[in-house]
Amino acid sequence: MDKKAAYREKWEAELKILNTKISELEAKADKVRAEAKIEYAKGIEAIKAKQKDVKKKIQEMKKAGSEAGENLKSGMESALYDLKKAINSAFSQFK
């Protein structure tokens, strides 16, 4: 075997190793993306639960009318604060 052929075989072998490593990196990236999607979905689910709570409290205030007490008002403010906090946290987490 001449020198040129020996170098070519060496480089092809190195390229095969590098190709395997590239495939491994791609698989790891796919896994990270999948895990991120799962976490993102969990976050959205939690936010929607808080959104539902806010809607429920608004309905309670509508039914209570003008005599809605401090409990309903503070509960509403707390629910809105929790929802805003969850949304802001989600946005900062996924930037």
N, CA and C atoms as an extended XYZ file, in Angstrom:
285
Properties=species:S:1:pos:R:3:atomname:S:1:resname:S:1:resid:I:1 pbc="F F F"
N         0.851       -1.177        0.000 N   MET     1
C         0.000        0.000        0.000 CA  MET     1
C         0.896        1.239        0.000 C   MET     1
N         0.538        2.185       -0.839 N   ASP     2
C         1.350        3.402       -0.888 CA  ASP     2
C         0.937        4.373        0.221 C   ASP     2
N         1.744        5.382        0.421 N   LYS     3
C         1.517        6.359        1.482 CA  LYS     3
C         0.192        7.095        1.324 C   LYS     3
N        -0.114        7.456        0.114 N   LYS     4
C        -1.329        8.203       -0.179 CA  LYS     4
C        -2.552        7.398        0.248 C   LYS     4
N        -2.607        6.137       -0.099 N   ALA     5
C        -3.732        5.267        0.253 CA  ALA     5
C        -3.817        5.070        1.771 C   ALA     5
N        -2.673        4.964        2.429 N   ALA     6
C        -2.650        4.790        3.875 CA  ALA     6
C        -3.233        6.022        4.574 C   ALA     6
N        -2.844        7.208        4.106 N   TYR     7
C        -3.395        8.438        4.688 CA  TYR     7
C        -4.905        8.535        4.453 C   TYR     7
N        -5.326        8.180        3.238 N   ARG     8
C        -6.750        8.233        2.912 CA  ARG     8
C        -7.535        7.323        3.835 C   ARG     8
N        -7.062        6.099        4.069 N   GLU     9
C        -7.734        5.157        4.968 CA  GLU     9
C        -7.782        5.704        6.394 C   GLU     9
N        -6.677        6.310        6.813 N   LYS    10
C        -6.618        6.887        8.158 CA  LYS    10
C        -7.665        7.989        8.297 C   LYS    10
N        -7.724        8.869        7.316 N   TRP    11
C        -8.662        9.979        7.376 CA  TRP    11
C       -10.111        9.504        7.290 C   TRP    11
N       -10.373        8.505        6.482 N   GLU    12
C       -11.723        7.958        6.392 CA  GLU    12
C       -12.140        7.322        7.714 C   GLU    12
N       -11.204        6.641        8.373 N   ALA    13
C       -11.495        6.042        9.678 CA  ALA    13
C       -11.788        7.133       10.711 C   ALA    13
N       -11.005        8.194       10.694 N   GLU    14
C       -11.237        9.310       11.612 CA  GLU    14
C       -12.577        9.971       11.334 C   GLU    14
N       -12.906       10.102       10.059 N   LEU    15
C       -14.186       10.694        9.695 CA  LEU    15
C       -15.340        9.832       10.199 C   LEU    15
N       -15.232        8.509       10.119 N   LYS    16
C       -16.275        7.616       10.636 CA  LYS    16
C       -16.477        7.841       12.129 C   LYS    16
N       -15.376        7.974       12.854 N   ILE    17
C       -15.465        8.220       14.300 CA  ILE    17
C       -16.158        9.554       14.565 C   ILE    17
N       -15.769       10.565       13.815 N   LEU    18
C       -16.375       11.883       13.989 CA  LEU    18
C       -17.851       11.872       13.604 C   LEU    18
N       -18.201       11.142       12.559 N   ASN    19
C       -19.607       11.029       12.160 CA  ASN    19
C       -20.435       10.402       13.275 C   ASN    19
N       -19.868        9.398       13.935 N   THR    20
C       -20.556        8.754       15.055 CA  THR    20
C       -20.768        9.753       16.185 C   THR    20
N       -19.758       10.550       16.475 N   LYS    21
C       -19.871       11.554       17.530 CA  LYS    21
C       -20.906       12.618       17.175 C   LYS    21
N       -20.949       13.006       15.907 N   ILE    22
C       -21.951       13.979       15.463 CA  ILE    22
C       -23.349       13.401       15.644 C   ILE    22
N       -23.540       12.152       15.284 N   SER    23
C       -24.845       11.505       15.465 CA  SER    23
C       -25.229       11.443       16.935 C   SER    23
N       -24.243       11.176       17.777 N   GLU    24
C       -24.497       11.130       19.216 CA  GLU    24
C       -24.923       12.510       19.730 C   GLU    24
N       -24.264       13.556       19.252 N   LEU    25
C       -24.641       14.918       19.643 CA  LEU    25
C       -26.058       15.252       19.184 C   LEU    25
N       -26.395       14.845       17.977 N   GLU    26
C       -27.746       15.094       17.464 CA  GLU    26
C       -28.784       14.370       18.310 C   GLU    26
N       -28.494       13.136       18.716 N   ALA    27
C       -29.424       12.381       19.549 CA  ALA    27
C       -29.598       13.058       20.907 C   ALA    27
N       -28.496       13.552       21.472 N   LYS    28
C       -28.580       14.248       22.753 CA  LYS    28
C       -29.389       15.535       22.609 C   LYS    28
N       -29.198       16.249       21.518 N   ALA    29
C       -29.958       17.476       21.279 CA  ALA    29
C       -31.449       17.163       21.143 C   ALA    29
N       -31.781       16.082       20.456 N   ASP    30
C       -33.184       15.674       20.326 CA  ASP    30
C       -33.779       15.368       21.694 C   ASP    30
N       -33.009       14.703       22.531 N   LYS    31
C       -33.486       14.363       23.874 CA  LYS    31
C       -33.732       15.629       24.689 C   LYS    31
N       -32.807       16.580       24.612 N   VAL    32
C       -32.958       17.829       25.349 CA  VAL    32
C       -34.195       18.579       24.864 C   VAL    32
N       -34.383       18.603       23.550 N   ARG    33
C       -35.573       19.274       23.001 CA  ARG    33
C       -36.843       18.601       23.490 C   ARG    33
N       -36.860       17.277       23.518 N   ALA    34
C       -38.040       16.549       23.972 CA  ALA    34
C       -38.303       16.837       25.452 C   ALA    34
N       -37.245       16.842       26.252 N   GLU    35
C       -37.401       17.132       27.677 CA  GLU    35
C       -37.886       18.570       27.881 C   GLU    35
N       -37.370       19.482       27.073 N   ALA    36
C       -37.798       20.875       27.175 CA  ALA    36
C       -39.280       21.003       26.817 C   ALA    36
N       -39.711       20.268       25.801 N   LYS    37
C       -41.131       20.295       25.419 CA  LYS    37
C       -42.002       19.799       26.566 C   LYS    37
N       -41.551       18.751       27.232 N   ILE    38
C       -42.303       18.203       28.362 CA  ILE    38
C       -42.406       19.242       29.475 C   ILE    38
N       -41.283       19.871       29.802 N   GLU    39
C       -41.276       20.894       30.856 CA  GLU    39
C       -42.139       22.086       30.462 C   GLU    39
N       -42.060       22.477       29.200 N   TYR    40
C       -42.854       23.593       28.700 CA  TYR    40
C       -44.345       23.268       28.821 C   TYR    40
N       -44.716       22.047       28.460 N   ALA    41
C       -46.123       21.633       28.553 CA  ALA    41
C       -46.591       21.621       30.003 C   ALA    41
N       -45.735       21.159       30.914 N   LYS    42
C       -46.094       21.158       32.339 CA  LYS    42
C       -46.323       22.588       32.823 C   LYS    42
N       -45.446       23.488       32.407 N   GLY    43
C       -45.583       24.886       32.804 CA  GLY    43
C       -46.871       25.493       32.289 C   GLY    43
N       -47.201       25.217       31.047 N   ILE    44
C       -48.441       25.740       30.467 CA  ILE    44
C       -49.650       25.161       31.194 C   ILE    44
N       -49.586       23.895       31.535 N   GLU    45
C       -50.683       23.253       32.260 CA  GLU    45
C       -50.912       23.940       33.612 C   GLU    45
N       -49.830       24.238       34.314 N   ALA    46
C       -49.939       24.921       35.604 CA  ALA    46
C       -50.503       26.329       35.434 C   ALA    46
N       -50.064       27.008       34.385 N   ILE    47
C       -50.564       28.358       34.123 CA  ILE    47
C       -52.056       28.321       33.803 C   ILE    47
N       -52.476       27.341       33.025 N   LYS    48
C       -53.897       27.244       32.675 CA  LYS    48
C       -54.753       26.951       33.904 C   LYS    48
N       -54.212       26.199       34.854 N   ALA    49
C       -54.941       25.940       36.102 CA  ALA    49
C       -55.128       27.251       36.867 C   ALA    49
N       -54.091       28.072       36.895 N   LYS    50
C       -54.196       29.374       37.564 CA  LYS    50
C       -55.162       30.287       36.816 C   LYS    50
N       -55.148       30.205       35.489 N   GLN    51
C       -56.069       30.995       34.680 CA  GLN    51
C       -57.512       30.591       34.988 C   GLN    51
N       -57.737       29.307       35.118 N   LYS    52
C       -59.076       28.801       35.445 CA  LYS    52
C       -59.519       29.319       36.808 C   LYS    52
N       -58.591       29.373       37.761 N   ASP    53
C       -58.897       29.879       39.091 CA  ASP    53
C       -59.308       31.348       39.032 C   ASP    53
N       -58.608       32.134       38.225 N   VAL    54
C       -58.949       33.550       38.077 CA  VAL    54
C       -60.342       33.690       37.471 C   VAL    54
N       -60.641       32.921       36.441 N   LYS    55
C       -61.968       32.979       35.814 CA  LYS    55
C       -63.061       32.611       36.814 C   LYS    55
N       -62.788       31.612       37.629 N   LYS    56
C       -63.760       31.181       38.642 CA  LYS    56
C       -64.009       32.303       39.649 C   LYS    56
N       -62.951       32.963       40.075 N   LYS    57
C       -63.093       34.051       41.042 CA  LYS    57
C       -63.852       35.233       40.429 C   LYS    57
N       -63.650       35.496       39.149 N   ILE    58
C       -64.402       36.566       38.485 CA  ILE    58
C       -65.885       36.223       38.483 C   ILE    58
N       -66.209       34.974       38.188 N   GLN    59
C       -67.618       34.544       38.210 CA  GLN    59
C       -68.212       34.687       39.613 C   GLN    59
N       -67.436       34.323       40.630 N   GLU    60
C       -67.909       34.467       42.012 CA  GLU    60
C       -68.186       35.924       42.341 C   GLU    60
N       -67.322       36.821       41.859 N   MET    61
C       -67.532       38.251       42.116 CA  MET    61
C       -68.773       38.761       41.394 C   MET    61
N       -69.012       38.254       40.185 N   LYS    62
C       -70.207       38.666       39.437 CA  LYS    62
C       -71.466       38.241       40.176 C   LYS    62
N       -71.450       37.031       40.704 N   LYS    63
C       -72.614       36.519       41.429 CA  LYS    63
C       -72.821       37.272       42.745 C   LYS    63
N       -71.727       37.631       43.397 N   ALA    64
C       -71.823       38.300       44.687 CA  ALA    64
C       -72.293       39.744       44.524 C   ALA    64
N       -72.078       40.307       43.358 N   GLY    65
C       -72.523       41.675       43.096 CA  GLY    65
C       -71.767       42.690       43.916 C   GLY    65
N       -72.460       43.760       44.283 N   SER    66
C       -71.800       44.876       44.956 CA  SER    66
C       -71.385       44.549       46.382 C   SER    66
N       -71.984       43.531       46.963 N   GLU    67
C       -71.627       43.189       48.334 CA  GLU    67
C       -70.422       42.244       48.426 C   GLU    67
N       -69.678       42.129       47.340 N   ALA    68
C       -68.483       41.283       47.350 CA  ALA    68
C       -67.528       41.785       48.420 C   ALA    68
N       -67.208       40.912       49.325 N   GLY    69
C       -66.401       41.306       50.473 CA  GLY    69
C       -64.916       41.327       50.183 C   GLY    69
N       -64.177       41.687       51.207 N   GLU    70
C       -62.722       41.750       51.118 CA  GLU    70
C       -62.125       40.388       50.791 C   GLU    70
N       -62.743       39.305       51.251 N   ASN    71
C       -62.224       37.965       50.971 CA  ASN    71
C       -62.172       37.696       49.474 C   ASN    71
N       -63.271       38.045       48.789 N   LEU    72
C       -63.289       37.839       47.338 CA  LEU    72
C       -62.271       38.743       46.654 C   LEU    72
N       -62.183       39.983       47.111 N   LYS    73
C       -61.246       40.925       46.506 CA  LYS    73
C       -59.802       40.473       46.712 C   LYS    73
N       -59.454       40.110       47.929 N   SER    74
C       -58.072       39.688       48.184 CA  SER    74
C       -57.773       38.360       47.502 C   SER    74
N       -58.776       37.477       47.434 N   GLY    75
C       -58.602       36.205       46.733 CA  GLY    75
C       -58.354       36.426       45.246 C   GLY    75
N       -59.082       37.383       44.681 N   MET    76
C       -58.925       37.703       43.266 CA  MET    76
C       -57.542       38.285       43.003 C   MET    76
N       -57.129       39.214       43.842 N   GLU    77
C       -55.815       39.826       43.667 CA  GLU    77
C       -54.703       38.788       43.814 C   GLU    77
N       -54.869       37.897       44.746 N   SER    78
C       -53.884       36.836       44.951 CA  SER    78
C       -53.820       35.900       43.747 C   SER    78
N       -54.989       35.548       43.221 N   ALA    79
C       -55.041       34.660       42.058 CA  ALA    79
C       -54.409       35.326       40.831 C   ALA    79
N       -54.691       36.605       40.641 N   LEU    80
C       -54.096       37.332       39.515 CA  LEU    80
C       -52.579       37.445       39.681 C   LEU    80
N       -52.134       37.711       40.898 N   TYR    81
C       -50.700       37.797       41.156 CA  TYR    81
C       -50.024       36.461       40.837 C   TYR    81
N       -50.624       35.346       41.299 N   ASP    82
C       -50.064       34.022       41.030 CA  ASP    82
C       -49.987       33.735       39.535 C   ASP    82
N       -51.028       34.116       38.809 N   LEU    83
C       -51.055       33.891       37.363 CA  LEU    83
C       -49.962       34.710       36.671 C   LEU    83
N       -49.861       35.993       37.012 N   LYS    84
C       -48.830       36.842       36.415 CA  LYS    84
C       -47.434       36.305       36.720 C   LYS    84
N       -47.229       35.904       37.954 N   LYS    85
C       -45.927       35.384       38.376 CA  LYS    85
C       -45.569       34.117       37.591 C   LYS    85
N       -46.529       33.220       37.416 N   ALA    86
C       -46.300       31.979       36.676 CA  ALA    86
C       -45.980       32.270       35.213 C   ALA    86
N       -46.696       33.205       34.622 N   ILE    87
C       -46.459       33.550       33.216 CA  ILE    87
C       -45.073       34.175       33.051 C   ILE    87
N       -44.734       35.116       33.918 N   ASN    88
C       -43.416       35.762       33.832 CA  ASN    88
C       -42.300       34.749       34.044 C   ASN    88
N       -42.501       33.836       34.969 N   SER    89
C       -41.504       32.802       35.222 CA  SER    89
C       -41.314       31.914       34.002 C   SER    89
N       -42.419       31.538       33.360 N   ALA    90
C       -42.355       30.707       32.169 CA  ALA    90
C       -41.608       31.420       31.048 C   ALA    90
N       -41.905       32.697       30.851 N   PHE    91
C       -41.223       33.447       29.794 CA  PHE    91
C       -39.736       33.562       30.066 C   PHE    91
N       -39.362       33.814       31.301 N   SER    92
C       -37.940       33.956       31.610 CA  SER    92
C       -37.216       32.623       31.501 C   SER    92
N       -37.914       31.545       31.779 N   GLN    93
C       -37.322       30.221       31.720 CA  GLN    93
C       -37.066       29.768       30.283 C   GLN    93
N       -37.875       30.203       29.356 N   PHE    94
C       -37.789       29.709       27.992 CA  PHE    94
C       -37.258       30.756       27.007 C   PHE    94
N       -36.464       31.684       27.501 N   LYS    95
C       -35.851       32.682       26.606 CA  LYS    95
C       -34.674       32.078       25.908 C   LYS    95
